[in-house]
């Protein structure tokens, strides 16, 4: 009888051990599965409608909505650094941010310089705008004048190439608002910027300027960008591509673009 009781006790102990072991293992697995990874993402300032600050201090725009939708689809969180174009690049290069989303055009030159891009998420051109009452109608009218651009952008590259032929001076500033202020204040005859940004800002009444049709260059895609081939940056880039594919498939991407651009 004692042997039977001893055997039963041993069997119960084994069952409890196995159950506990399995349960503990599942808890760890579930914790790992539900834990959300946080990334640092840098962005530009005053680049409507892709990123801008509203009257209540909220950062909004196409890039912001795409990033939010991708993060929800892929189950990660992020800390946003709204710091400007040059600062965003510098943070990523220094490893202080894991990536940037700022209407960055995907070009061979940037890839050669060390930029690592996601799949393209929006195709855009660059074009020219002038003051509302300006008599400038074409590149020919810019001879001997100042033309302002945002430093290090595709618009900077485009304007610099044109300046060799049309003999105007390129002036560089750090932000889009500074650029627009120079045109509206008469310090510059024109500016070059991404076409959807110029048209959106003029249409919504933020700029006392007019867009000059026919001044566009060849289109290029915007991409989410990193500068590190491994670690959190590489992981974030992979998550962005997966999430972008999903939000395009389920219609979220189209709704975001329509909300801002119609």
Secondary structure, DSSP 4 states (H G I P E B T S, - for coil): -HHHHHHHHHHHHHHHHHHHHHHHHHHHHHHHHHPPPEEEEEE-SSBTTTBEE-TTS-EESHHHHHHHHHHHHHT-EEEEEE--HHHHHHHHHTTSSSEE-S--B--HHHHHTT-EE-S--EEE-EEEEEETT----SGGGGTTSEEEEETTSHHHHHHHHHHHHH--EEEEESSHHHHHHHHHHTS-SEEEEEHHHHHHHHHTTS-SEEEETT-----EEE--EES-SSHHHHHHHHHHHHHHHHHHHTTHHHHHHHHHH-
